[in-house]
């Protein structure tokens, strides 16, 4: 029997049931076999992090990234990521979302709605970034959300907790709950600037929070001391 091309196409991000059952039978008694779903939004966030950590788009390449030049750099990192994945990226659309990333074909359509904001704690409240992201994500069957912001290291735990509580308090009738890929740069005051310390990403689902590995902007010993200070722990010399 010929398989519908529509079924094949719409399972682009997960294995076909027939393939999964065949592998289960093949490995019966040897291993458990489960289907893995790959979300384009997951890959987009991975690549964005690398692109943002790339050489800053500044005339003076010796200058460190800081909040005074973050807007242009974020724009280029978002655009470069979309282009590398052959995705369409539209800025300032759908109720002035900072970006909407979607496939050039009809399916799955919008895969990610994105916002970026210079100050972490301004994203809360009606009509603010988190609210806009939720409303946009639930209105598209296959969309996830992406929030990129900056937060003082001393308030990072508070910000992460509030964001998780906001997202997981929501309810959706979608087949799959929209994830929030929260990416935060932890900063500390350095003279007049906010020095970048590390980038942290949380993958927030309906009831589970996935913690990604941090990406650093500073030497490892500086990162270690900052984390120890924030969480009042002793990481020891061999834990990083």
QUIKA-V428688 format. One record per run of one state. SS is the DSSP state (@ for helix, = for strand, . for the rest). FROM is the first residue (numbers start at 1). LEN is the number of residues. Records with the same first field share a line. If there is no record, write none. Layout:
SS->FROM-LEN ; FROM-LEN
//
This chain:
.->1-4 ; 11-6 ; 27-13 ; 53-17 ; 85-3 ; 94-3 ; 103-7 ; 118-2 ; 124-5 ; 139-5 ; 169-11 ; 191-2 ; 205-4 ; 212-3 ; 217-3 ; 232-9
@->5-6 ; 17-10 ; 40-13 ; 70-15 ; 120-4 ; 129-10 ; 153-16 ; 220-12
=->88-6 ; 97-6 ; 110-8 ; 144-9 ; 180-11 ; 193-12 ; 209-3 ; 215-2
//
